[in-house]
Amino acid sequence: MKKRKIKNLLIILLVVILIIFIISIYLKIVINEKNKVEIILNKINMNGLKNNNLLNENNNKNSEQLNYELNNKFNNIIIQLNNLEKILKEEFNKIIYLRLLLIIFISFFTIILLLNIYEYHKIKKQRKNMYKKIKEKNEFKKEFEKGIKNKEFKMYVQPRYDTATEKIIGGEVLVRWHKNNKIIYPNEFIKKLEENNLIKKLDLYLLNEICKKLEEWKNNKIKISINQSQKNILDKNYINEIKKIINKYNFDHSLLEIELTEDIFIENKEKVKSFEKELHSLNIGIAIDDFGTGYSSYNLLNEIKIDVLKLDKKLFDNLEDEKTKIIIRAIINMTKELKIDSVAEGIESEYQLKFLKEIECKEIQGYYFSKPKEMCIFENELKNLES
């Protein structure tokens, strides 16, 4: 910052010196030309005086001779005046040229100065924004660490229901950040956590908490699915962290499912394959979330072993359309043939429920039955199932 200020000061000083130098040259030329003009005028005055003396001395001369001499003298004066006019024009052109040169120099160095000032303020603004981002990043990290320590990240569960019996048979774990008496949703903080390399800590924290709950619920045989960040799934060492956590608790590992989105498979096929094999070696299930929208790579079903296929809500938004029904029916029949459990997400109407019963979709998840609810409320419902 100090170097930048010194540089700008030197540029300003240079511009001032150049302007003074040009002005001094300009003044010197003007003074010289003024002196030249004065010399010529003095000569003209001297010639005038001589002519007057000549007239006085030659009063007695004849008029013809006098006229001849006077004509010669006046012709000399006219020649000198023409020369003066020519000199004045030349000097005037020089003055105009010098003025233009001065304007060009001043304009050029003014532009340089302004560009440097602009660059200085731009860098200053960038640094200010950078410091602001660093400050916000550090503050966010502190808030996150505090949130983990104080258990501000609360687990919510959206129940999954058996389509035929309409009873709870599982659920999807979601997270909400309870901070300063406000509930913050994942779309407001997950991306920040990924950018700041904090998502791993949250994912492992939630995995640990749900494993603890599965140990408490082991008599209920409730299946629970949980989302994990793609960033973590693609980390080859992350599976070891999962092993450490699940081995701490005594529960049936087949009751735990890790949800993947189909787009992760497109660019990371080999890594996802490796992750899937490791999970199945631990008896943990794999669920494909949001199936039926985006790329919907059916090749994925052949490449890796999938336990649950969760059909995206968008598939059911236009259920009145006969083609949509044919597509959904085909997907459900395919899951039956492949021995994959099907879950219809985002179900909100009785019409949708009736259709899913007709085609024998295994499970349903959506607002028609229940919104995501706090863990304590979900646990109370499980207790009611026991009784």
C-alpha positions as CSV (number, residue, x, y, z in Angstrom):
1,M,0.0,0.0,0.0
2,K,2.8,2.4,0.9
3,K,4.7,1.6,-2.3
4,R,1.5,2.4,-4.3
5,K,1.2,5.8,-2.6
6,I,4.8,6.7,-3.2
7,K,4.4,5.7,-6.9
8,N,1.4,7.9,-7.3
9,L,3.2,10.8,-5.6
10,L,6.2,10.4,-7.9
11,I,3.9,10.4,-11.0
12,I,2.2,13.6,-9.8
13,L,5.6,15.3,-9.1
14,L,6.8,14.2,-12.6
15,V,3.7,15.7,-14.3
16,V,4.1,19.0,-12.4
17,I,7.8,19.2,-13.3
18,L,7.1,18.6,-17.0
19,I,4.3,21.2,-17.0
20,I,6.6,23.8,-15.4
21,F,9.4,22.9,-17.9
22,I,7.1,23.3,-20.9
23,I,5.7,26.5,-19.6
24,S,9.2,27.9,-19.1
25,I,10.2,27.0,-22.6
26,Y,7.0,28.6,-23.9
27,L,7.6,31.8,-22.0
28,K,11.3,31.9,-23.1
29,I,10.3,31.6,-26.8
30,V,7.6,34.3,-26.4
31,I,10.0,36.7,-24.7
32,N,12.7,36.1,-27.4
33,E,10.1,36.7,-30.2
34,K,8.9,39.8,-28.4
35,N,12.5,41.1,-28.3
36,K,12.8,40.4,-32.0
37,V,9.7,42.3,-32.8
38,E,10.9,45.2,-30.6
39,I,14.2,45.3,-32.5
40,I,12.4,45.5,-35.9
41,L,10.1,48.2,-34.6
42,N,13.0,50.2,-33.3
43,K,14.6,49.9,-36.8
44,I,11.4,51.2,-38.4
45,N,11.3,54.1,-35.9
46,M,15.0,54.9,-36.6
47,N,14.3,54.8,-40.4
48,G,11.3,57.1,-39.8
49,L,13.6,59.6,-37.9
50,K,16.1,59.4,-40.7
51,N,13.5,60.1,-43.2
52,N,12.3,63.1,-41.2
53,N,15.9,64.4,-41.1
54,L,16.3,63.7,-44.7
55,L,13.2,65.8,-45.5
56,N,14.6,68.7,-43.4
57,E,18.1,68.5,-44.9
58,N,16.8,68.3,-48.4
59,N,14.2,71.0,-48.5
60,N,16.2,72.8,-51.1
61,K,16.6,69.8,-53.3
62,N,14.5,69.6,-56.4
63,S,11.2,67.8,-56.0
64,E,12.0,64.9,-58.4
65,Q,15.1,63.8,-56.6
66,L,13.3,64.1,-53.3
67,N,10.4,62.0,-54.5
68,Y,12.8,59.4,-55.7
69,E,14.7,59.2,-52.4
70,L,11.4,59.1,-50.4
71,N,10.0,56.3,-52.5
72,N,13.1,54.3,-51.9
73,K,12.9,54.8,-48.2
74,F,9.2,54.0,-48.0
75,N,9.7,50.9,-50.1
76,N,12.3,49.8,-47.5
77,I,9.8,50.4,-44.7
78,I,7.2,48.4,-46.5
79,I,9.6,45.5,-47.1
80,Q,10.5,45.6,-43.4
81,L,6.8,45.7,-42.4
82,N,6.2,42.7,-44.6
83,N,9.1,40.9,-43.0
84,L,7.7,41.7,-39.6
85,E,4.3,40.4,-40.6
86,K,5.9,37.2,-41.9
87,I,7.9,36.8,-38.6
88,L,4.8,37.4,-36.5
89,K,2.8,34.8,-38.4
90,E,5.6,32.2,-38.0
91,E,5.9,33.0,-34.3
92,F,2.2,32.9,-33.9
93,N,2.2,29.4,-35.5
94,K,5.0,28.4,-33.2
95,I,3.0,29.6,-30.2
96,I,-0.1,27.7,-31.3
97,Y,2.1,24.5,-31.8
98,L,3.6,24.9,-28.4
99,R,0.2,25.4,-26.8
100,L,-1.1,22.2,-28.6
101,L,2.0,20.4,-27.4
102,L,1.4,21.6,-23.9
103,I,-2.2,20.5,-24.0
104,I,-1.2,17.0,-25.3
105,F,1.4,16.6,-22.6
106,I,-0.9,17.7,-19.9
107,S,-3.7,15.5,-21.2
108,F,-1.4,12.5,-21.5
109,F,0.0,12.7,-18.0
110,T,-3.4,13.5,-16.6
111,I,-4.8,10.3,-18.2
112,I,-1.8,8.4,-16.7
113,L,-2.5,10.0,-13.3
114,L,-6.2,9.2,-13.5
115,L,-5.5,5.6,-14.5
116,N,-3.2,5.2,-11.6
117,I,-5.6,6.7,-9.2
118,Y,-8.4,4.4,-10.6
119,E,-6.1,1.4,-10.2
120,Y,-5.2,2.4,-6.7
121,H,-8.8,2.7,-5.7
122,K,-9.7,-0.6,-7.5
123,I,-6.9,-2.4,-5.6
124,K,-8.0,-0.7,-2.4
125,K,-11.6,-1.9,-3.0
126,Q,-10.5,-5.4,-3.8
127,R,-8.4,-5.6,-0.7
128,K,-11.2,-4.2,1.3
129,N,-13.6,-6.9,-0.1
130,M,-10.9,-9.5,0.4
131,Y,-10.5,-8.5,4.1
132,K,-14.3,-8.4,4.4
133,K,-14.6,-12.0,3.0
134,I,-11.8,-13.3,5.2
135,K,-13.5,-11.7,8.2
136,E,-16.9,-13.2,7.2
137,K,-15.3,-16.5,6.6
138,N,-13.6,-16.5,10.1
139,E,-16.9,-15.4,11.7
140,F,-18.8,-18.1,9.9
141,K,-16.3,-20.7,11.0
142,K,-16.6,-19.5,14.6
143,E,-20.4,-19.6,14.4
144,F,-20.3,-23.1,12.9
145,E,-17.9,-24.5,15.6
146,K,-20.1,-22.9,18.2
147,G,-23.2,-24.4,16.6
148,I,-21.6,-27.9,16.6
149,K,-20.5,-27.5,20.2
150,N,-23.9,-26.2,21.4
151,K,-25.9,-28.7,19.3
152,E,-27.6,-26.0,17.3
153,F,-27.7,-28.3,14.2
154,K,-31.0,-30.2,14.8
155,M,-32.0,-33.3,13.0
156,Y,-35.4,-33.4,11.3
157,V,-37.0,-36.5,9.9
158,Q,-39.5,-36.7,7.0
159,P,-41.2,-40.1,7.5
160,R,-41.5,-42.7,4.7
161,Y,-44.7,-44.6,4.6
162,D,-45.7,-48.0,3.3
163,T,-48.0,-47.3,0.4
164,A,-50.3,-50.2,1.1
165,T,-50.7,-49.8,4.9
166,E,-49.9,-46.1,5.1
167,K,-47.7,-46.8,8.2
168,I,-44.3,-45.3,9.0
169,I,-41.5,-47.7,7.9
170,G,-38.6,-45.3,7.7
171,G,-37.5,-41.7,7.2
172,E,-35.1,-39.3,5.6
173,V,-32.9,-37.3,8.0
174,L,-32.6,-33.5,7.2
175,V,-30.8,-30.8,9.1
176,R,-31.8,-27.3,10.3
177,W,-29.6,-24.8,12.1
178,H,-31.3,-23.3,15.1
179,K,-29.3,-20.0,15.6
180,N,-30.4,-16.9,17.5
181,N,-34.0,-18.1,17.8
182,K,-34.2,-18.6,14.0
183,I,-34.4,-21.8,11.9
184,I,-31.9,-21.7,9.0
185,Y,-32.5,-24.1,6.1
186,P,-29.7,-26.1,4.4
187,N,-29.8,-24.1,1.2
188,E,-28.5,-21.1,3.2
189,F,-25.5,-22.8,4.8
190,I,-24.5,-26.0,3.0
191,K,-22.8,-24.3,0.2
192,K,-20.8,-22.1,2.6
193,L,-19.8,-25.1,4.5
194,E,-18.5,-26.8,1.3
195,E,-16.6,-23.6,0.3
196,N,-14.9,-23.4,3.8
197,N,-14.2,-27.2,4.0
198,L,-16.5,-27.6,7.0
199,I,-19.1,-29.9,5.4
200,K,-17.2,-33.0,6.4
201,K,-17.5,-32.1,10.1
202,L,-21.2,-31.5,9.8
203,D,-21.8,-34.8,7.8
204,L,-19.9,-36.8,10.3
205,Y,-21.7,-35.1,13.2
206,L,-25.1,-35.9,11.7
207,L,-24.0,-39.5,10.9
208,N,-22.9,-40.0,14.5
209,E,-26.1,-38.6,15.9
210,I,-28.3,-40.8,13.6
211,C,-26.3,-43.9,14.4
212,K,-26.8,-43.2,18.1
213,K,-30.6,-43.0,17.4
214,L,-30.6,-46.2,15.4
215,E,-29.0,-48.0,18.4
216,E,-31.8,-46.6,20.6
217,W,-34.5,-47.7,18.1
218,K,-33.1,-51.1,17.2
219,N,-36.3,-52.8,18.2
220,N,-38.3,-50.8,15.7
221,K,-36.5,-51.8,12.6
222,I,-37.0,-48.3,11.1
223,K,-34.9,-47.6,8.0
224,I,-33.2,-44.2,7.9
225,S,-31.6,-42.5,4.9
226,I,-29.2,-39.6,5.3
227,N,-27.6,-37.3,2.7
228,Q,-23.8,-36.9,2.5
229,S,-22.0,-34.2,0.6
230,Q,-20.6,-35.2,-2.8
231,K,-17.3,-33.7,-1.8
232,N,-17.1,-36.3,1.0
233,I,-18.3,-39.2,-1.0
234,L,-15.5,-38.6,-3.6
235,D,-12.9,-38.5,-0.8
236,K,-11.3,-42.0,-0.8
237,N,-10.6,-41.7,3.0
238,Y,-14.1,-40.7,4.0
239,I,-15.3,-44.3,4.1
240,N,-12.8,-44.9,7.0
241,E,-14.5,-42.1,8.9
242,I,-17.9,-43.8,8.3
243,K,-16.5,-47.1,9.6
244,K,-15.2,-45.5,12.8
245,I,-18.7,-44.1,13.5
246,I,-20.9,-47.0,12.7
247,N,-18.6,-49.4,14.7
248,K,-19.2,-47.3,17.8
249,Y,-22.8,-48.3,18.0
250,N,-24.7,-51.5,18.1
251,F,-27.4,-51.5,15.5
252,D,-28.3,-53.3,12.3
253,H,-26.3,-51.5,9.6
254,S,-28.8,-52.5,6.9
255,L,-31.2,-50.0,8.5
256,L,-28.9,-47.1,7.4
257,E,-29.0,-45.8,3.9
258,I,-26.7,-43.2,2.3
259,E,-28.4,-41.1,-0.4
260,L,-26.6,-40.2,-3.6
261,T,-27.8,-38.1,-6.5
262,E,-27.6,-39.5,-10.0
263,D,-25.5,-36.7,-11.3
264,I,-22.5,-37.6,-9.1
265,F,-22.2,-40.9,-11.1
266,I,-21.8,-39.2,-14.5
267,E,-18.4,-37.7,-14.0
268,N,-17.1,-39.8,-11.1
269,K,-18.1,-43.4,-12.1
270,E,-15.1,-45.2,-10.7
271,K,-15.0,-43.4,-7.4
272,V,-18.8,-43.9,-6.9
273,K,-18.4,-47.6,-7.7
274,S,-15.6,-47.9,-5.1
275,F,-17.7,-46.1,-2.5
276,E,-20.7,-48.3,-3.2
277,K,-18.7,-51.5,-2.7
278,E,-17.2,-50.2,0.5
279,L,-20.7,-49.3,1.8
280,H,-22.2,-52.6,0.9
281,S,-19.3,-54.4,2.6
282,L,-20.4,-52.6,5.8
283,N,-24.0,-53.7,5.0
284,I,-25.1,-50.1,4.5
285,G,-27.7,-49.4,1.8
286,I,-27.4,-47.1,-1.2
287,A,-30.4,-44.9,-2.2
288,I,-30.5,-42.8,-5.4
289,D,-32.2,-39.5,-4.8
290,D,-34.2,-37.4,-7.3
291,F,-34.4,-40.1,-9.9
292,G,-36.3,-39.4,-13.1
293,T,-35.2,-35.8,-13.7
294,G,-32.0,-34.3,-15.1
295,Y,-29.8,-37.0,-16.8
296,S,-31.6,-40.1,-15.4
297,S,-28.8,-42.4,-16.3
298,Y,-30.4,-45.8,-16.5
299,N,-26.9,-47.2,-17.1
300,L,-26.3,-46.4,-13.4
301,L,-28.7,-49.1,-12.4
302,N,-26.6,-51.6,-14.2
303,E,-23.2,-50.3,-13.1
304,I,-23.7,-50.2,-9.3
305,K,-25.8,-52.1,-6.8
306,I,-28.7,-49.9,-5.7
307,D,-31.1,-50.7,-2.8
308,V,-33.5,-47.8,-3.0
309,L,-34.7,-45.7,-6.0
310,K,-36.3,-42.4,-4.9
311,L,-38.5,-40.9,-7.7
312,D,-38.3,-37.1,-7.9
313,K,-41.4,-35.0,-7.0
314,K,-41.4,-33.4,-10.5
315,L,-42.4,-36.8,-12.0
316,F,-45.8,-36.6,-10.1
317,D,-46.5,-32.9,-10.8
318,N,-48.2,-33.7,-14.1
319,L,-49.8,-37.0,-13.2
320,E,-53.0,-36.2,-15.2
321,D,-51.0,-36.7,-18.3
322,E,-51.3,-40.3,-19.6
323,K,-47.7,-40.4,-20.9
324,T,-46.4,-39.4,-17.5
325,K,-48.3,-42.3,-15.9
326,I,-46.9,-44.8,-18.5
327,I,-43.3,-43.6,-17.6
328,I,-43.8,-43.9,-13.9
329,R,-45.5,-47.3,-14.2
330,A,-42.5,-48.5,-16.3
331,I,-40.0,-47.2,-13.7
332,I,-41.9,-49.0,-10.8
333,N,-42.1,-52.3,-12.8
334,M,-38.3,-52.0,-13.5
335,T,-37.5,-51.6,-9.8
336,K,-39.6,-54.7,-9.1
337,E,-37.7,-56.7,-11.7
338,L,-34.4,-55.4,-10.3
339,K,-35.4,-56.0,-6.7
340,I,-34.9,-52.3,-5.8
341,D,-37.2,-50.6,-3.3
342,S,-39.1,-47.7,-4.8
343,V,-40.0,-44.5,-3.0
344,A,-42.2,-41.8,-4.4
345,E,-41.1,-38.3,-3.2
346,G,-43.2,-35.1,-2.9
347,I,-46.6,-36.8,-2.7
348,E,-49.2,-34.2,-1.8
349,S,-52.6,-35.4,-3.0
350,E,-55.0,-38.3,-2.7
351,Y,-55.0,-38.7,-6.4
352,Q,-51.3,-39.3,-6.5
353,L,-51.6,-41.8,-3.6
354,K,-54.3,-43.7,-5.3
355,F,-52.3,-44.0,-8.5
356,L,-49.2,-45.2,-6.6
357,K,-51.2,-47.8,-4.8
358,E,-52.5,-49.1,-8.2
359,I,-49.0,-49.5,-9.6
360,E,-47.7,-50.9,-6.3
361,C,-45.0,-48.4,-5.5
362,K,-43.4,-49.6,-2.3
363,E,-43.0,-46.4,-0.3
364,I,-44.3,-42.8,-0.2
365,Q,-42.8,-39.7,1.2
366,G,-44.4,-36.2,1.0
367,Y,-46.6,-33.5,2.6
368,Y,-49.7,-35.6,2.0
369,F,-48.7,-37.6,5.1
370,S,-46.2,-35.4,6.8
371,K,-43.8,-32.5,6.6
372,P,-40.3,-32.9,8.0
373,K,-40.6,-32.9,11.8
374,E,-38.2,-32.5,14.7
375,M,-36.5,-35.6,15.9
376,C,-38.3,-35.6,19.3
377,I,-41.7,-35.5,17.5
378,F,-40.7,-38.4,15.2
379,E,-39.5,-40.4,18.2
380,N,-42.9,-39.9,19.9
381,E,-44.6,-41.3,16.8
382,L,-42.3,-44.3,16.9
383,K,-43.2,-44.9,20.5
384,N,-46.9,-44.8,19.5
385,L,-46.1,-47.5,16.9
386,E,-44.7,-49.8,19.6
387,S,-47.8,-49.4,21.7
